[in-house]
Amino acid sequence: MARSNTTLPDDHRALYQAFLDQGLTEWLARLPEQLEKGLDRRRHGDLPMWEKAVAKLPALPEERRVTLDDDSVRVDVALDHSRLRQCDNLLRKLTPWRKGPFSLGGIEIDTEWRSDWKWQRVAPHLAPLAGRKVLDVGGGSGYHAWRMAGAGASFALVIDPSPRFYWQFQAVRHFVGDADGGCTHFLPVGIEDVPENLGFFNTVFSMGVLYHRPSPLEHLQQLKETLAPGGELVLETLVVEGDAQTVLLPGERYAAMPNVYFLPSSQALCHWLERTGFNNVRVVDEAVTSLAEQRSTEWMTYQSLADFLDPADATRTVEGYPAPRRAVIVANKPATL
């Protein structure tokens, strides 16, 4: 049974209210269980540290300038030296930061991915996001959701099962405040936790998820079920060069990543989407991932792309497969069935 709103943390209360306002009543009934499971401290030993770090972020001046429609999700707010150092130390407790960049009160979070480059490639091909209800599946820290809010989305929901990403999102929320009109939210669940046949969102993003799914057609079907009739899917995933029958099934690891399953050609992926029932399927971008777009930084000090490529041949992974190549495909759910 849902707890009374008077006992909810602020971030949960806002999420409950947003689901209520959007008429997502069936999903709303599942939120208490989903939040409890997603933020269960037994899932990750560092979860209490992340929660505490966000809770310790100091109160910020009301006067601030929030920019959600530029390369860096930026919050310009005057912090004295003590609060600046405190914020910097607390934000570093949430590392590694993978998707960004962010600029928070003068703290430049240089993330592993230049996610702004991906947004620049994708944005020109989107139906205008103004007034749309948007779902970002596997959205990480929420960088792209903030950009969606900056583009005018009326409701932007990130779902990602990682509690670290949840607390990174809440840290950014602390700085953004209500400058987005309260339209941007994060739920620590996977696509399998979304109610079946929801038919609600106008735009759904799934970027960097499909190749981690052992049943890719099932994932595409799940994405279609979240969309309202006529809604738009934005799918970004690893691909290989080849024709409509080309699919790579790597071994236990691909570019040092575990749980990588099917890497189709972009033509094969378009065929999968059409078989799943999407129409107006088109490839809007395809390129090899560069070492400038994905790399180690002081905010992500672990190994990154350069370490996963053959040192003697950057066109191959350490396992001998083609180097990571990503495609963006846009498609629509039919307006009528």
ZANU-29894 format. One line per 3 residues: number of its first residue (from 1); their letters; for each residue x, z, y of C-alpha. Coordinates in steps of 0.5 Angstrom, whole numbers. Each point is the difference from the previous one (the first is absolute). Layout:
% ZANU-29894
NUM) a) X,Z,Y ~ ...
END
This chain:
% ZANU-29894
1) mar) 0,0,0 ~ 3,-2,7 ~ 2,6,4
4) snt) -3,2,7 ~ 3,-4,5 ~ 2,6,4
7) tlp) 5,2,-5 ~ 3,-7,-1 ~ 7,-2,3
10) ddh) -1,-4,7 ~ 3,-6,-4 ~ -5,1,-6
13) ral) -6,1,5 ~ 2,-6,4 ~ 0,-4,-7
16) yqa) -7,3,-2 ~ -3,-2,7 ~ 2,-7,0
19) fld) -2,-1,-7 ~ -7,3,2 ~ 0,-5,6
22) qgl) 1,-6,-4 ~ -5,2,-5 ~ 5,0,-6
25) tew) -5,6,-3 ~ 2,-2,-7 ~ 8,1,1
28) lar) -1,6,5 ~ -3,4,-6 ~ 7,-2,-4
31) lpe) 4,2,6 ~ 1,8,-2 ~ 3,-2,-7
34) qle) 4,-6,2 ~ 3,4,6 ~ 1,6,-5
37) kgl) 4,-4,-5 ~ 4,-5,5 ~ 2,6,4
40) drr) 1,5,-6 ~ 7,3,1 ~ 2,0,-8
43) rhg) 0,-8,1 ~ 7,1,4 ~ 4,5,1
46) dlp) 2,-1,7 ~ -8,-1,2 ~ 0,7,3
49) mwe) 6,-2,4 ~ -3,-6,3 ~ -6,4,2
52) kav) 3,5,3 ~ 5,-5,4 ~ -7,-3,3
55) akl) -3,7,2 ~ 6,2,3 ~ 0,-6,5
58) pal) 0,3,7 ~ -6,-1,5 ~ 1,-6,4
61) pee) -2,-1,7 ~ -7,-3,1 ~ 3,-6,4
64) rrv) 3,-5,-4 ~ 0,-8,-1 ~ -2,-3,-6
67) tld) 2,-7,-2 ~ -3,-2,-7 ~ 0,-8,2
70) dds) 8,-1,0 ~ 6,0,-5 ~ 1,7,0
73) vrv) -6,5,-1 ~ 2,4,7 ~ -2,6,3
76) dva) 3,2,7 ~ 0,7,1 ~ 4,5,4
79) ldh) 4,5,-5 ~ 5,5,3 ~ 6,0,-4
82) srl) -2,6,-5 ~ -6,-4,-2 ~ 3,-6,-1
85) rqc) 5,3,-4 ~ -5,4,-4 ~ -4,-7,-1
88) dnl) 6,-4,-2 ~ 1,6,-5 ~ -7,0,-3
91) lrk) -1,-7,-1 ~ 7,-1,-4 ~ -3,5,-5
94) ltp) -5,-6,-1 ~ 5,-5,-2 ~ 1,-5,-3
97) wrk) -4,-4,5 ~ -1,-7,-3 ~ -5,-4,5
100) gpf) 0,0,7 ~ 3,0,5 ~ -2,6,4
103) slg) 2,3,7 ~ -3,7,1 ~ 2,4,6
106) gie) 6,-4,1 ~ 2,1,-8 ~ 1,-7,-2
109) idt) -1,0,-8 ~ 3,-6,-3 ~ -3,-1,-6
112) ewr) 2,-4,-6 ~ -4,-5,1 ~ -1,-4,6
115) sdw) -8,0,-1 ~ -1,-3,7 ~ 3,-7,-3
118) kwq) -5,0,-5 ~ -5,1,5 ~ 2,-5,4
121) rva) 0,-5,-5 ~ -7,2,-3 ~ -4,2,7
124) phl) -1,-8,2 ~ -3,-1,-6 ~ -6,5,0
127) apl) -7,0,2 ~ 0,4,7 ~ 0,8,-2
130) agr) -4,2,6 ~ -6,4,-3 ~ 2,-1,-7
133) kvl) 0,5,-6 ~ 7,0,-3 ~ 3,2,-6
136) dvg) 8,1,-1 ~ 1,0,-8 ~ 7,4,-1
139) ggs) 1,0,7 ~ 6,5,0 ~ 1,4,6
142) gyh) -6,-4,4 ~ 4,-4,4 ~ -4,-6,-1
145) awr) -7,4,1 ~ 3,2,7 ~ 1,-7,2
148) mag) -7,-2,-3 ~ -3,5,5 ~ 4,-3,5
151) aga) -3,-6,-1 ~ -7,3,1 ~ -2,2,-7
154) sfa) -6,4,0 ~ 2,4,-6 ~ 7,0,-4
157) lvi) 1,3,-6 ~ 6,1,-4 ~ 0,2,-7
160) dps) 7,1,-4 ~ 1,6,-5 ~ 6,2,3
163) prf) 0,7,3 ~ 6,-1,4 ~ -3,-6,3
166) ywq) -6,4,2 ~ 4,5,3 ~ 4,-5,4
169) fqa) -7,-3,2 ~ -2,7,3 ~ 7,1,3
172) vrh) -2,-7,4 ~ -7,2,1 ~ 3,7,4
175) fvg) 3,-5,5 ~ -5,-5,1 ~ -6,5,0
178) dad) -6,-3,2 ~ 2,-6,3 ~ -2,-5,-5
181) ggc) -7,3,1 ~ 0,3,-7 ~ -1,-6,-4
184) thf) 7,0,-4 ~ 0,5,-7 ~ 4,1,-6
187) lpv) -3,2,-7 ~ 5,1,-5 ~ -3,-4,-6
190) gie) 1,-6,-4 ~ -4,-6,0 ~ -3,2,-7
193) dvp) -3,6,4 ~ -4,-4,5 ~ -8,-1,-2
196) enl) -1,-6,-4 ~ -4,-6,3 ~ 1,4,7
199) gff) -1,-7,4 ~ 2,4,7 ~ 6,-3,3
202) ntv) 1,-6,4 ~ 7,-1,-1 ~ 4,3,-6
205) fsm) 8,0,0 ~ 4,1,-6 ~ 7,-1,1
208) gvl) 6,2,-5 ~ -5,2,-5 ~ -2,-5,-5
211) yhr) 7,-1,-3 ~ -1,8,-2 ~ -7,-2,-4
214) psp) 1,-1,-7 ~ -7,-4,0 ~ 0,-4,7
217) leh) -6,-3,-1 ~ -4,7,-1 ~ 4,2,7
220) lqq) -3,-7,3 ~ -7,2,-2 ~ 1,7,2
223) lke) 2,-3,7 ~ -6,-5,0 ~ -5,6,-1
226) tla) 2,4,6 ~ -1,-6,4 ~ -7,-2,4
229) pgg) -3,-7,-2 ~ 4,-5,4 ~ 6,5,1
232) elv) 7,-1,0 ~ 6,2,-4 ~ 7,0,2
235) let) 5,0,-6 ~ 7,1,0 ~ 4,0,-6
238) lvv) 7,-2,-3 ~ 0,-7,-3 ~ 4,-5,-3
241) egd) 1,-8,1 ~ -4,-4,-5 ~ -6,-4,-1
244) aqt) -7,3,-2 ~ 2,2,-7 ~ 6,4,2
247) vll) 0,7,-1 ~ 6,5,-1 ~ 0,6,-4
250) pge) 6,4,1 ~ 3,5,-4 ~ 0,8,1
253) rya) 3,-1,7 ~ -1,-5,6 ~ 5,0,6
256) amp) 1,8,-3 ~ -7,1,0 ~ -4,3,-6
259) nvy) -7,-2,-1 ~ 0,-7,2 ~ -4,-5,-4
262) flp) -2,-7,2 ~ 3,-4,5 ~ -4,-7,1
265) ssq) 2,-6,4 ~ -5,0,6 ~ -3,-6,-3
268) alc) -2,4,-6 ~ -2,6,4 ~ -5,-4,4
271) hwl) -3,-2,-7 ~ -1,7,-2 ~ -4,1,7
274) ert) -4,-6,-2 ~ -1,3,-7 ~ -2,6,3
277) gfn) -5,-3,4 ~ 3,0,7 ~ -1,-6,4
280) nvr) 4,-3,6 ~ 7,2,-3 ~ 6,-2,4
283) vvd) 7,2,0 ~ 2,1,7 ~ 7,3,-1
286) eav) 6,0,-5 ~ 7,2,1 ~ 6,3,-3
289) tsl) 0,7,2 ~ 6,1,4 ~ 5,6,1
292) aeq) -1,1,7 ~ -8,1,-2 ~ 1,5,-5
295) rst) 6,4,0 ~ 3,8,0 ~ 0,3,7
298) ewm) 1,8,2 ~ -8,1,-1 ~ 1,-3,-7
301) tyq) 7,1,-3 ~ -2,-2,-7 ~ 2,-6,-3
304) sla) -3,-7,2 ~ -1,-7,-1 ~ 8,-1,1
307) dfl) 1,4,-6 ~ -5,-3,-4 ~ 3,-7,0
310) dpa) 6,-3,-4 ~ 6,1,4 ~ 3,-7,-1
313) dat) -6,-3,1 ~ -6,2,5 ~ -5,-5,-3
316) rtv) 0,4,-6 ~ -2,7,-2 ~ 4,5,-3
319) egy) -3,-2,-7 ~ 1,-7,1 ~ -8,-2,3
322) pap) -1,-4,6 ~ 1,5,6 ~ -7,2,3
325) rra) -4,-5,3 ~ -7,2,3 ~ -6,-4,2
328) viv) -6,2,4 ~ -7,-3,-2 ~ -6,0,4
331) ank) -7,-1,-4 ~ -7,2,1 ~ -5,3,-4
334) pat) -6,-5,-1 ~ -6,2,6 ~ -5,-1,-6
337) l) 1,0,-7
END
